């Protein structure tokens, strides 16, 4: 890596060696996102075992309000790789797109003459989003258990209209996340450093860490993530800070960077990567896209009763 190269925003690798009482815990704690896939194909039997773990995942009311679109054709994988800007999507033997799906349940309700308002209920949105992600994570664990690896791709959120068209999603079906699975081309990737139990888990009620303690745990997690200063990066961060918090804050941020002699992890995250002035820009557009897909979760529900 060059002198001013940008290190991965995923954070440093966790190279520590730990002992686990069984293979399941080892898989859960040592998983790393795989982006370098081999050309080895996944057999139908293996893929079906992995998918079975997804469809058997826990879901609210056992309604299973999700669908999984399996992508194996090279042409389709290449298209998604181009749209998402991630080359490994094309190289993975299988891409899975997880979608909230109330179309199937609405159709069932219509066929059996039952009332249905799930596409207008925030609570149903909340639960179905959780159910969809739980199914995806069950598949991630199953893949690792069989010697494969995987990586989540969240940028499908930026191509929702294109994804709906490519996948021919009917009204009531909405893409949530893309998952690439396959065998590693070399050794499996190491996990990334994480905040520990003492930071993430709270006993009985939320406990806010003192400033010094909080800075310490983040410093330990991102000890190796110090971004070299360049004129372009300083200019970008300054512009983001001005947009979000004003010029005085922007000056304070730049002073902090120069004082440290590097751009720290959180400045990089929200100043250069998940840029704070751009991330909220499309809020209304996402709501519009959901409405176009047949969902009115965030609107007042009007009954037919007069």
C-alpha positions in Angstrom: 0.0 0.0 0.0 1.3 3.5 -0.9 2.1 6.2 1.6 -1.2 7.9 1.3 -3.3 4.8 0.4 -6.7 4.6 2.0 -6.9 1.5 4.4 -10.1 -0.6 4.5 -13.0 1.1 6.4 -13.8 -2.3 7.8 -11.2 -1.9 10.5 -8.1 -3.9 11.5 -8.2 -7.7 11.4 -8.4 -9.6 14.7 -5.4 -11.9 14.7 -5.9 -13.0 18.3 -6.1 -16.8 19.0 -9.1 -18.0 21.1 -10.4 -21.3 22.2 -14.1 -22.2 21.8 -16.0 -25.1 23.4 -17.5 -26.2 20.1 -17.4 -25.6 16.3 -20.6 -23.6 16.2 -19.2 -20.9 18.5 -16.0 -20.9 16.6 -17.8 -20.3 13.3 -19.9 -17.5 14.8 -17.0 -15.7 16.5 -14.3 -16.1 13.8 -16.4 -15.3 10.7 -14.9 -12.8 8.2 -16.4 -11.4 5.1 -15.2 -13.2 2.0 -14.6 -11.2 -1.2 -12.1 -13.5 -3.0 -14.1 -16.4 -4.4 -12.7 -19.5 -6.1 -14.2 -20.9 -9.3 -15.4 -24.0 -7.4 -19.1 -24.5 -8.0 -21.6 -25.1 -5.2 -23.5 -28.4 -5.7 -27.3 -28.3 -5.7 -27.3 -30.5 -2.6 -25.0 -28.1 -0.7 -26.8 -25.0 -1.8 -30.2 -26.5 -0.8 -28.8 -27.3 2.7 -27.7 -23.7 3.1 -31.1 -22.4 1.8 -32.9 -24.7 4.1 -31.3 -23.0 7.1 -32.7 -19.7 5.8 -36.3 -20.9 5.3 -36.3 -22.5 8.7 -35.1 -19.3 10.5 -37.4 -17.9 13.2 -40.0 -15.4 12.0 -42.8 -13.4 13.6 -46.0 -15.5 13.8 -44.2 -18.0 11.6 -45.4 -16.0 8.6 -42.1 -16.0 6.7 -42.7 -12.6 5.0 -39.6 -12.8 2.8 -38.4 -14.3 -0.4 -34.8 -15.2 -1.5 -33.9 -14.6 -5.2 -31.1 -17.0 -6.2 -28.8 -15.6 -8.9 -26.4 -18.0 -10.7 -26.5 -16.8 -14.4 -23.2 -14.9 -15.2 -25.0 -12.2 -17.2 -27.2 -11.3 -14.2 -24.4 -11.4 -11.7 -22.3 -9.2 -13.9 -25.2 -6.7 -14.1 -25.5 -6.5 -10.4 -21.7 -6.2 -10.0 -21.8 -3.2 -12.4 -24.8 -1.6 -10.6 -23.4 -2.0 -7.1 -19.8 -1.3 -8.1 -18.5 -4.5 -6.5 -16.6 -6.9 -8.8 -16.8 -9.9 -6.5 -20.6 -10.1 -7.0 -19.9 -11.4 -10.5 -17.2 -13.8 -9.3 -19.2 -15.4 -6.6 -20.8 -18.7 -7.8 -24.2 -17.7 -6.2 -25.7 -14.4 -5.2 -28.8 -14.3 -3.0 -31.1 -11.3 -2.8 -33.3 -11.2 0.3 -36.6 -9.4 -0.1 -39.4 -8.4 2.2 -42.4 -10.2 0.6 -46.0 -9.4 1.6 -47.2 -10.2 -2.0 -47.4 -13.9 -1.2 -49.3 -13.4 2.0 -51.6 -10.9 0.5 -52.5 -13.3 -2.3 -53.1 -16.0 0.3 -55.4 -13.7 2.2 -57.3 -12.9 -1.0 -57.7 -16.5 -2.0 -59.0 -17.4 1.5 -61.1 -14.3 1.9 -59.3 -12.8 4.8 -58.7 -9.1 5.8 -55.2 -7.8 5.0 -53.4 -4.5 5.8 -49.8 -5.7 6.3 -48.5 -3.4 3.5 -49.9 -0.4 5.4 -48.7 -1.4 8.9 -45.5 -0.1 10.3 -45.4 -3.0 12.8 -45.6 -5.5 9.9 -42.7 -3.6 8.2 -40.6 -3.7 11.4 -41.1 -7.4 11.9 -40.7 -8.4 8.3 -37.5 -6.5 8.0 -36.1 -8.3 11.0 -37.3 -11.7 9.7 -35.6 -11.1 6.3 -32.3 -10.3 7.9 -32.6 -13.2 10.4 -33.0 -15.6 7.4 -30.0 -14.1 5.7 -27.8 -14.5 8.8 -28.9 -18.1 9.2 -27.7 -18.7 5.7 -24.4 -17.0 6.4 -23.8 -19.3 9.4 -24.9 -22.4 7.4 -22.5 -21.5 4.5 -19.6 -21.1 6.9 -20.5 -24.4 8.6 -20.1 -26.2 5.2 -16.7 -24.6 4.4 -18.0 -21.7 2.3 -17.8 -18.0 2.9 -20.0 -15.0 2.3 -20.2 -11.2 2.2 -23.2 -8.9 2.6 -23.7 -6.1 0.0 -25.8 -3.2 1.3 -25.4 -1.0 -1.8 -28.4 -2.7 -3.4 -30.3 0.0 -1.5 -28.9 2.4 -4.1 -30.3 0.5 -7.1 -33.8 -0.4 -5.9 -35.7 0.5 -9.1 -33.1 -1.4 -11.2 -33.2 -4.4 -8.9 -37.0 -4.6 -9.0 -36.9 -4.5 -12.8 -34.1 -7.1 -13.1 -35.7 -9.5 -10.6 -39.3 -8.8 -11.9 -40.5 -8.1 -8.3 -44.3 -7.8 -8.1 -46.0 -5.2 -5.9 -45.5 -6.0 -2.2 -41.9 -7.3 -2.7 -38.9 -5.1 -1.7 -35.2 -5.9 -1.9 -33.3 -5.6 1.4 -29.8 -7.0 1.0 -27.6 -9.0 -1.4 -25.4 -11.8 -0.2 -22.6 -13.4 -2.2 -21.6 -17.0 -1.2 -18.9 -19.3 -2.4 -15.7 -21.1 -1.6 -12.6 -19.0 -0.7 -9.9 -18.7 -3.3 -7.3 -19.1 -0.6 -7.5 -19.1 3.1 -10.7 -17.8 4.8 -10.5 -14.2 5.8 -9.8 -13.2 9.4 -12.6 -11.5 11.4 -12.3 -7.8 12.1 -11.7 -6.3 15.6 -15.0 -5.7 17.4 -16.1 -3.8 20.5 -16.4 -6.3 23.3 -19.1 -7.5 25.7 -18.2 -4.8 28.2 -19.2 -2.1 25.7 -22.0 -3.7 23.7 -23.9 -5.5 26.5 -25.7 -3.6 29.2 -27.0 -5.1 32.5 -30.7 -4.4 33.3 -30.6 -0.9 31.8 -28.5 1.3 29.5 -25.2 2.4 31.0 -23.5 5.3 29.2 -19.7 5.0 29.3 -17.6 7.9 30.5 -16.0 9.9 27.7 -12.5 8.6 28.5 -13.7 5.0 28.6 -15.5 5.3 25.3 -12.5 6.9 23.6 -10.3 4.0 25.0 -12.4 1.2 23.6 -12.7 2.8 20.1 -9.0 3.6 20.1 -8.3 -0.1 20.8 -10.6 -1.3 18.1 -9.2 1.1 15.5 -5.7 1.4 16.7 -4.3 0.7 13.2 -6.8 2.9 11.3 -5.0 6.2 10.9 -5.8 7.8 7.6 -3.0 9.9 6.0 -3.8 13.5 5.5 -4.1 14.8 1.9 -5.4 18.2 0.6 -8.3 16.4 -1.1 -9.4 14.5 2.1 -9.2 17.7 4.2 -11.2 19.6 1.6 -13.9 16.8 1.5 -14.2 16.6 5.3 -14.4 20.3 5.6 -17.2 20.6 3.1 -19.1 17.8 4.8 -18.7 19.4 8.2 -19.9 22.8 6.8 -23.0 21.3 5.3 -23.9 19.4 8.5 -22.8 21.5 11.4 -21.5 24.8 10.0 -18.2 26.5 9.5 -17.1 26.7 13.2 -17.5 23.0 13.6 -15.7 22.4 10.3 -12.7 24.5 11.5 -12.7 22.6 14.8 -12.6 19.2 12.9 -9.7 20.3 10.7 -7.8 21.6 13.7 -8.3 18.2 15.4 -7.0 16.4 12.3 -3.9 18.5 12.1 -3.3 18.2 15.8 -3.4 14.4 15.6 -1.4 14.3 12.4 -3.9 11.9 10.8 -7.6 11.4 10.0 -9.1 9.2 12.7 -11.6 6.4 12.2 -14.8 8.2 12.9 -13.8 11.2 10.9 -13.1 8.8 8.0 -16.4 7.0 8.4 -18.7 10.0 8.4 -16.5 12.5 6.6 -15.1 10.4 3.8 -17.1 7.2 3.5 -20.6 7.2 4.8 -20.6 11.0 4.3 -22.8 12.7 6.8 -24.2 15.3 4.4 -25.2 12.8 1.7 -26.5 9.8 3.6 -29.9 11.5 4.6 -30.4 13.1 1.2 -32.5 10.3 -0.2 -34.9 9.7 2.7 -37.9 10.9 0.8 -36.8 9.0 -2.3 -36.7 5.8 -0.3 -40.2 6.4 1.0 -41.4 7.0 -2.6 -39.7 3.8 -3.8 -41.5 1.9 -1.0 -44.8 3.4 -2.0 -44.2 2.5 -5.7 -43.6 -1.1 -4.5 -47.0 -1.1 -2.9 -46.1 -0.2 0.7 -47.7 2.6 2.8 -46.1 1.8 6.1 -45.4 5.4 6.9 -48.9 6.8 6.1 -52.1 7.0 8.0 -54.3 4.0 7.3 -57.8 4.9 6.0 -60.5 2.3 6.8 -63.3 1.4 4.3 -65.9 1.7 7.1 -68.1 4.8 6.6 
